[in-house]
Amino acid sequence: MTELLIVRHGETDWNAQLRFQGHADQPLNETGRAQAHALADELAGLRVDAVYSSDLARARETAEILAARLRVPVTTLRELREIDVGNWEGLTREEIDARFPDGTGAWPRGEIAWSGGETYDDLAARALPALVRIGNAHPGGRVVVVGHGGTIRALRAHVDGVTVAEHRRTLPAIANCEVFRIDVGDNGFRTVD
Protein backbone atom coordinates (compact mmCIF):
# COMPACT_ATOMS: atom_id res chain seq x y z
CA MET A 1 0.00 0.00 0.00
CA THR A 2 1.04 3.59 -0.63
CA GLU A 3 -0.07 6.24 1.83
CA LEU A 4 -1.46 9.34 0.15
CA LEU A 5 -1.70 12.51 2.22
CA ILE A 6 -4.45 14.28 0.32
CA VAL A 7 -4.35 18.04 0.97
CA ARG A 8 -6.74 20.77 -0.05
CA HIS A 9 -4.88 23.87 -1.26
CA GLY A 10 -4.52 27.00 0.89
CA GLU A 11 -7.03 29.83 0.84
CA THR A 12 -7.54 32.16 -2.12
CA ASP A 13 -9.41 35.45 -2.24
CA TRP A 14 -12.23 33.62 -4.02
CA ASN A 15 -12.43 31.07 -1.17
CA ALA A 16 -12.73 33.95 1.30
CA GLN A 17 -15.48 35.50 -0.87
CA LEU A 18 -17.25 32.10 -1.20
CA ARG A 19 -16.91 32.12 -5.00
CA PHE A 20 -16.99 28.94 -7.06
CA GLN A 21 -13.49 28.59 -8.52
CA GLY A 22 -13.58 25.51 -10.71
CA HIS A 23 -10.78 25.77 -13.26
CA ALA A 24 -10.17 29.49 -12.60
CA ASP A 25 -6.46 29.86 -11.92
CA GLN A 26 -6.57 31.81 -8.65
CA PRO A 27 -3.38 32.26 -6.60
CA LEU A 28 -3.15 31.80 -2.85
CA ASN A 29 -3.73 34.87 -0.70
CA GLU A 30 -1.59 35.68 2.36
CA THR A 31 -3.79 33.52 4.59
CA GLY A 32 -3.40 30.63 2.15
CA ARG A 33 0.37 30.98 2.13
CA ALA A 34 0.42 31.04 5.95
CA GLN A 35 -1.78 27.91 6.00
CA ALA A 36 0.60 26.13 3.61
CA HIS A 37 3.66 27.10 5.69
CA ALA A 38 1.93 25.91 8.89
CA LEU A 39 1.12 22.58 7.23
CA ALA A 40 4.70 22.29 5.98
CA ASP A 41 5.85 22.68 9.61
CA GLU A 42 3.45 19.91 10.68
CA LEU A 43 4.65 17.54 7.96
CA ALA A 44 8.36 18.35 8.32
CA GLY A 45 9.12 15.31 10.50
CA LEU A 46 7.59 12.81 8.08
CA ARG A 47 9.42 10.87 5.40
CA VAL A 48 7.71 11.85 2.16
CA ASP A 49 8.75 10.40 -1.18
CA ALA A 50 7.12 12.93 -3.50
CA VAL A 51 4.62 15.77 -3.80
CA TYR A 52 2.03 15.84 -6.57
CA SER A 53 -0.31 18.69 -7.35
CA SER A 54 -3.10 19.90 -9.54
CA ASP A 55 -1.70 22.25 -12.17
CA LEU A 56 -3.87 25.15 -10.97
CA ALA A 57 -1.94 27.96 -9.25
CA ARG A 58 -3.56 27.64 -5.82
CA ALA A 59 -2.70 23.94 -5.52
CA ARG A 60 0.68 24.25 -7.22
CA GLU A 61 1.79 27.07 -4.88
CA THR A 62 0.64 25.11 -1.83
CA ALA A 63 2.55 22.06 -3.10
CA GLU A 64 5.69 24.11 -3.75
CA ILE A 65 5.66 25.43 -0.17
CA LEU A 66 5.24 21.89 1.20
CA ALA A 67 7.82 20.36 -1.13
CA ALA A 68 10.46 22.98 -0.28
CA ARG A 69 10.17 22.07 3.40
CA LEU A 70 10.04 18.32 2.69
CA ARG A 71 12.94 18.56 0.22
CA VAL A 72 11.21 16.67 -2.57
CA PRO A 73 10.16 17.74 -6.08
CA VAL A 74 6.65 18.65 -7.18
CA THR A 75 4.97 16.92 -10.10
CA THR A 76 1.87 18.65 -11.49
CA LEU A 77 -0.98 16.72 -13.06
CA ARG A 78 -3.90 18.27 -14.91
CA GLU A 79 -6.07 15.30 -13.88
CA LEU A 80 -6.04 16.53 -10.26
CA ARG A 81 -7.81 19.80 -11.11
CA GLU A 82 -10.97 20.95 -9.36
CA ILE A 83 -14.31 20.13 -10.94
CA ASP A 84 -15.16 22.41 -13.86
CA VAL A 85 -18.18 24.40 -12.67
CA GLY A 86 -18.91 25.87 -16.10
CA ASN A 87 -21.04 29.00 -15.99
CA TRP A 88 -20.88 29.15 -12.17
CA GLU A 89 -17.15 29.93 -12.21
CA GLY A 90 -16.40 33.12 -10.29
CA LEU A 91 -19.91 33.45 -8.88
CA THR A 92 -21.12 33.46 -5.28
CA ARG A 93 -24.25 31.53 -4.27
CA GLU A 94 -26.18 34.82 -4.16
CA GLU A 95 -25.10 35.61 -7.73
CA ILE A 96 -26.04 32.09 -8.81
CA ASP A 97 -29.47 32.48 -7.18
CA ALA A 98 -30.00 35.72 -9.09
CA ARG A 99 -28.84 34.36 -12.48
CA PHE A 100 -29.86 30.71 -12.19
CA PRO A 101 -32.76 30.53 -9.68
CA ASP A 102 -32.84 26.73 -9.51
CA GLY A 103 -29.06 26.42 -9.23
CA THR A 104 -28.11 26.55 -5.59
CA GLY A 105 -31.13 24.52 -4.55
CA ALA A 106 -30.15 21.71 -6.91
CA TRP A 107 -26.46 21.63 -6.01
CA PRO A 108 -26.85 20.47 -2.36
CA ARG A 109 -29.08 17.65 -3.59
CA GLY A 110 -26.20 16.44 -5.76
CA GLU A 111 -27.63 17.67 -9.02
CA ILE A 112 -25.25 19.45 -11.35
CA ALA A 113 -27.05 22.69 -12.15
CA TRP A 114 -24.25 24.51 -13.94
CA SER A 115 -23.82 24.21 -17.67
CA GLY A 116 -20.64 23.86 -19.67
CA GLY A 117 -18.75 22.05 -16.89
CA GLU A 118 -18.29 18.55 -15.50
CA THR A 119 -20.24 16.15 -13.34
CA TYR A 120 -18.73 14.59 -10.23
CA ASP A 121 -18.61 11.30 -12.16
CA ASP A 122 -16.49 13.06 -14.82
CA LEU A 123 -14.20 14.39 -12.08
CA ALA A 124 -13.82 10.95 -10.47
CA ALA A 125 -13.13 9.35 -13.87
CA ARG A 126 -10.13 11.62 -14.43
CA ALA A 127 -8.79 12.02 -10.87
CA LEU A 128 -9.07 8.51 -9.39
CA PRO A 129 -6.92 6.79 -12.07
CA ALA A 130 -4.28 9.52 -11.57
CA LEU A 131 -4.20 8.74 -7.84
CA VAL A 132 -3.79 5.03 -8.58
CA ARG A 133 -0.88 5.85 -10.92
CA ILE A 134 0.72 7.98 -8.19
CA GLY A 135 0.39 5.10 -5.75
CA ASN A 136 1.87 2.64 -8.24
CA ALA A 137 4.83 4.96 -8.82
CA HIS A 138 5.68 4.93 -5.09
CA PRO A 139 4.85 1.43 -3.76
CA GLY A 140 5.06 1.29 0.01
CA GLY A 141 5.84 4.99 0.18
CA ARG A 142 4.17 8.15 1.40
CA VAL A 143 3.13 10.86 -1.07
CA VAL A 144 1.56 14.27 -0.57
CA VAL A 145 -1.12 15.10 -3.15
CA VAL A 146 -2.39 18.69 -3.23
CA GLY A 147 -5.78 19.11 -4.80
CA HIS A 148 -9.14 20.75 -4.37
CA GLY A 149 -12.29 20.39 -2.32
CA GLY A 150 -14.28 18.77 -5.12
CA THR A 151 -11.49 16.36 -5.97
CA ILE A 152 -11.11 15.33 -2.34
CA ARG A 153 -14.85 14.95 -1.89
CA ALA A 154 -15.07 12.75 -5.02
CA LEU A 155 -12.25 10.54 -3.69
CA ARG A 156 -13.72 10.27 -0.19
CA ALA A 157 -17.18 9.49 -1.58
CA HIS A 158 -15.66 6.74 -3.72
CA VAL A 159 -13.79 5.28 -0.73
CA ASP A 160 -16.94 5.44 1.42
CA GLY A 161 -19.11 3.92 -1.33
CA VAL A 162 -21.54 6.85 -1.50
CA THR A 163 -22.36 9.57 -3.98
CA VAL A 164 -20.76 12.99 -3.69
CA ALA A 165 -24.20 14.40 -2.85
CA GLU A 166 -24.56 11.96 0.07
CA HIS A 167 -21.07 12.78 1.19
CA ARG A 168 -21.72 16.53 1.04
CA ARG A 169 -24.87 16.13 3.18
CA THR A 170 -23.18 14.05 5.88
CA LEU A 171 -19.71 15.55 6.23
CA PRO A 172 -18.57 19.09 6.93
CA ALA A 173 -16.91 21.31 4.35
CA ILE A 174 -13.28 20.54 3.59
CA ALA A 175 -11.03 23.21 5.08
CA ASN A 176 -8.11 24.80 3.29
CA CYS A 177 -4.91 22.81 3.96
CA GLU A 178 -6.90 20.01 5.62
CA VAL A 179 -5.21 16.60 5.23
CA PHE A 180 -6.84 13.22 4.61
CA ARG A 181 -4.86 9.98 4.76
CA ILE A 182 -5.79 7.41 2.13
CA ASP A 183 -4.01 4.15 1.30
CA VAL A 184 -3.98 3.00 -2.29
CA GLY A 185 -2.94 -0.44 -3.50
CA ASP A 186 -3.97 -3.42 -5.56
CA ASN A 187 -7.37 -3.54 -3.84
CA GLY A 188 -8.15 0.13 -4.42
CA PHE A 189 -8.45 2.91 -1.86
CA ARG A 190 -8.83 2.69 1.93
CA THR A 191 -9.28 5.51 4.42
CA VAL A 192 -6.56 5.64 7.07
CA ASP A 193 -8.16 8.38 9.23
JOZI-V39770 format. One record per run of one state. SS is the DSSP state (helix for helix, strand for strand, loop for the rest). FROM is the first residue (numbers start at 0). LEN is the number of residues. Records with the same first field share a line. If there is no record, write none. Layout:
SS=FROM-LEN / FROM-LEN
//
This chain:
loop=0-1 / 8-3 / 16-2 / 19-8 / 28-1 / 43-6 / 54-2 / 70-3 / 80-5 / 88-3 / 99-3 / 107-12 / 137-4 / 147-1 / 160-3 / 170-8 / 185-2 / 191-2
strand=1-7 / 11-1 / 18-1 / 27-1 / 49-5 / 73-4 / 91-1 / 141-6 / 178-7 / 187-4
helix=12-4 / 29-14 / 56-14 / 77-3 / 85-3 / 92-7 / 102-5 / 119-18 / 148-12 / 163-7
//
